[in-house]
Amino acid sequence: METSSEHDKRIANLTLGNVYPLYLAKVTKKNRTQEELNKVINWLTGYNEEKLQSLIDENITFDQFFRLATVNPNANLITGVICGYRVEDIENELTRNIRYLDKLVDELAKGRKIEKILRSKT
């Protein structure tokens, strides 16, 4: 699925410092923990909690966040619809990675087991 270049630019320029608290509020409202949220982010990006916190404090953009990340090779196993887009069909790599993160946070908030969220090919 092709997103508009305006849409891609807008979400690329969102800052982690502004979005992370929204992710945290979403999952904690559903009785999940910050530790679980960070574990999901770590799985997708390779960032440990200390590095993640420093990036939040620096208030980097999602563009910077994913340029520095080592995206999990199994991220392509994330499928489904988030924000009206089928994630596996998004052509722009950065937008797809951001939507992967949104999808994982959504699954965590919906009560899916961590083992299922952290996909593997086995």
N, C-alpha and C positions, 0 to 999 in steps of 0.2 A: 504494500500500500504506500502510495506516495503522499507525504505530508507537504504542506506548502513551505517554501523557504522562510516565510515570515514566522510560521509556527515553529519551525526548527530553530531559528535564531532566538525566538522568545524563550523557549525552554532551555536552550543552551546557556542563556544569560541569567537564569535563575541562580540564586546563591544557595550554597549548602547550608550556610548559617541561618537562612530564612526557612528552608524547607525541612531540615532535619527535625526541628521542634514540632512541625506538623505531623511528620511520620511518627515521632515519639508519642504525641498526643493520641493519634489514631490507634496505635497498638496498645498503649496502656489503658485506654478507655475500654478495650476489649480483654483486659486482664492478662496481657502479654507484657514482657519486661524489656527494659532498655538493653539488657544483655542479649536477649533473643534478637532484637532489632539489629544490634551491632554484629551479631553472628551472621545474620543474613547479608548485611552489607559487606562483611569480611569475605563471605563466600563468593559474592559477585565481583568484588573489586580487589581483594587481596589486602586491604587496609586493616591493620590491627587497631584496637581501641585507642591507643595512644596517638597513632597517626591520624585516625579519623577525627579525634578531638582537636588536633592541631589544625586540620583542614577546616573544621567547623569554625574554630576561632579566627582563622585567616579569612573566613567568609568568601572562599573561592567560588567561582561559577561552576556549574555542572560541566561545562566544556573543559575547564581546567581539571576538574575532579576526575573525569574519565580519560583525559589525555595522560594523566599521571598513573592511572590505575592499570592493574593487570587483570583484565576481565577474564573470569573463569571460562575455560574452554567448553564447559557444559552449559553455558548460558543460553546457547541456541536450543536447549531442551525446554526453555520457558515458552509456553504457548498460552493463547487465550486472549481475551479482550480486556483492555484497560483504557479508560478515558475515550471510549468509542473506537479504538484502533485495535486490530488484531496484531499483537506484538511481533509475531513471526513474519509478518508481511511488510513491516516498516522498512523502507529502503535506506534511509539515512542512518548510518551506524550510530552516531551520537544519540539521536532521538530514540532509536531502538534500545540502546543501553539504558537510557533514562527510564523508558517505559518498562524495561526488564526490572529495574529497581522498584518502580511503582507497583508492578505486579507482585513482586516478592513481599513487599510491605503489605499489600492488600491481602495476600494469602495468609500472612502472619496474623493480621487483624481478624481474619475470618475464622481463625482457630485451626488452621491446617497444621499438621505435625511438622516440626522442624526437619525431620528426616525426609519428608516428602518435598518440602520447599527447597532444600539443598539437593538439587537433582544430580543424579549420577547415571551413567550409561549402563550400569549393571542391572 
